Amino acid sequence: MQVTGLAAVLIAAGLASPAASSAAPSPASPAPAAAVADRVLRVYNNNIENLVTNNADGSCTRISGPDHLTSMLVDDAGRTGTAGVVAPDILIVQQVRGTGQASAYADQLSAKFGYPAGTYKAIVVWDDPEPWGSTHRCDDQSLGDLKKKQTNGIIYNTQRLSLAAGDVSAYWSAGWLKPGTAYGNGAGCTLYKPPNNDDGSTNEWKWKRTSAIAARFTVKATGTSVFVATMHLPQENRQNACAGAGDKGIGSTGIHLGADATSLLNASTIRIVGIDANRTGIPASTLSTYGMNGYGTKATNGSSKIDYLFIRGTVQSSPIGHTVGSTKSNHLALYGFIAF
């Protein structure tokens, strides 16, 4: 990551200023006591599509952050919009426009549960990624333009979780097979970044939407370490699994973890990876080497399952297969409630 990009990540995470901790309640307030008693970590993963959905007729619909959150946050019975919906601890998101949209979305989540602005903070890979593409399949160009900047992020609850400056990984690139390249059982794969990015100016910066990032959080009440990663693989991964130079990825899925991320993972008790892999048929056991299992049994994008949530931890059973059918995005949200 460029130095300016890393600085933006730290600022977005609230790590650049001691004032970032001011949103947390004082020890005398009731919220920390509830947090100690609540030994469940609530985690969601969703490609939010810049909060603009594509419809079958070529139109697009803009979704507000509060409406999107209401559509995917669930209670223990998998129901949305009930009094039993508890504030989440971690939202793993793909396809946000940058720090501005991620931070606004985080503040909307804070407001939804009556917390002060800044209670939820966002980490993003690229602070303000360059635009790419043309219409993005929207007949209203103003909505298509909202999808031109894309990056990935992690939103977390500062009342429950802390994050040290050294516990944010450098970004790592996805792998891909550049169009026109022979696959050769992985031999044609490269990292998806310059000079192996898209030809032409229209999609010159498209590779940035697939940059990944990870962080190692600490549960304030117990000291439990929690690894979280967000990834978005290119569409080309559906036909040809690529994770890097001549590399098909873990289990020939196109998935790989960067070196910094792997170090953070190895130092963590609970481990979570949320990913839009743009690939069907990825087994739940794919990350078993890291002690992780996949959750989510249903299609997440039309009739295809291309989104995955892998967790190491004690995950509560889900009456809806860890997949939220009412999610207001082209991708359905996945969730896992982890006892610790």
URSULQUI-V201893 format. One record per helix or strand. SS is the DSSP state (H for helix, E for strand). FROM is the first residue (numbers start at 1). LEN is the number of residues. If there is no record, write none. Layout:
ss=SS from=FROM len=LEN
ss=SS from=FROM len=LEN
This chain:
ss=H from=3 len=10
ss=H from=18 len=6
ss=H from=30 len=8
ss=E from=40 len=8
ss=H from=49 len=3
ss=E from=52 len=3
ss=E from=60 len=3
ss=H from=65 len=8
ss=E from=74 len=1
ss=E from=80 len=1
ss=E from=90 len=7
ss=H from=99 len=14
ss=E from=120 len=5
ss=H from=141 len=5
ss=E from=151 len=7
ss=E from=161 len=8
ss=E from=172 len=1
ss=E from=175 len=2
ss=H from=184 len=3
ss=E from=190 len=2
ss=H from=206 len=5
ss=E from=212 len=8
ss=E from=225 len=8
ss=H from=235 len=4
ss=E from=244 len=1
ss=E from=247 len=1
ss=H from=250 len=3
ss=H from=259 len=8
ss=E from=270 len=7
ss=H from=288 len=3
ss=E from=293 len=3
ss=E from=301 len=1
ss=E from=304 len=1
ss=E from=307 len=6
ss=E from=314 len=2
ss=E from=323 len=2
ss=E from=333 len=7
